[in-house]
């Protein structure tokens, strides 16, 4: 059907009041945004899930094979069955991606390579006699993977590359910073909490940036993990009486309410949900920490319950008014 026939058909449907102007405009706008009909999108979503589940099962099979026959395999076979499988999966994905109809299948093979290559690098370094549990080796492994998938992303800007770049970049950040500080006593659990705090903030900022790009499919997950890590680390940094950190205990409510009201601007249910949950956790922490002995536990429970009702009311209204 050419354009003239299509327009005549739309005109005919409009005269019969089968479709409305708003429906035609909505369909046109959806086409501009690159969206697909719900049925097609649903089928594609199921296909994606099955491809990735299949990739995870392949990775599990390789891992079990190596584990069961570790003592009977020689060093070359161990490396070929792990690192070699990861490289082979990557090469297969490159060839599959050249055919448009096999594009989704190629992503599954990229997924397999991203899962198997870390295992292969660990096996390779283990065979070479290095301590694969050390932060130095972990930094090298994650660095190699990050460079590989960064190069892949710049050559072919696929979302799957970007996803694993975020994962491998996070891995490199934690392993390399741990390598730098070593076992110095001045860097305790607070150091890890600050790293988680920074990671959560970066995830949230990346999620916001991706809303303006073709990778906006990652925004929801980044918002969720970002706010979970950020508020979780901030709550942990408050510590517990008598070792509490007054700064974080006082600033935490402001962070929570800031996240909850940011959910309106960002239209993010993850911000609202995790903000509400962490506010509940904060109320439980503060009441049990400071008021359980002075007011009595039953009265504290009553006050906490009233606070939870207020949070539920706020959550419901914000979600209904701004996020529905």
C-alpha angles and dihedrals in degrees: 000000000000126000096266093051091047092052091048090050091051089048090052093049090048092052089052089049090236092129133025133221091249091055092051091047091047092051090048092050091048090053091051090052091050095245122152131214115281095247093051091043090051092051091047090049091054090048091052092050093049092048093052094043088051090051091051090050090052090052090048091050092052091047093050091046092055092044094050096046100031095120095044097049121084123228095263093051092049092053095043094049093051114024091025091052091050093051091045091052090051092050091047090051091053092054093044092051090062089071112068093210090055095048095108091048090053090058090057090055091048086052091051092049092050090053098041100041094066088052090047093050091049091051091047094052091044091053088049088059099252126138102252091191094062120104091236094059091042089054092051093048094047091043092054091049093047093051091047095052094039089057089046091052094051090049095045116011099217121160091229090062091050091050093054092043088060091048095046092042090054090048091051092048094054097040095045095047089048089050091051096051095037113179097331110151093222091069107069132151091306089068090057091046092054090050091052089048092054092045092053092049092050091049091053092048091049090050090053092048093051092057087078095047139064089262095070088123086081094053097086095050093044091050091049097047092038098055091039092055095039097051093037091055092044091052092048092050089060086068122187134291127302090023095042122145105228094200095059094039091054097041096045097080089053090051092050095049090044090055092047094052092042086061087069093053094043094037088227121156089190091062092049096044098047092040090056093045093049091047088055090049090049092051091051091048097049097043094048092042101049111012107035094088099035099045100024127252097265092055090046090054091051092051091045091051091052089050091052091051090053091049091049091051092049092046093049095048096046091048094046096044103040111013105040 
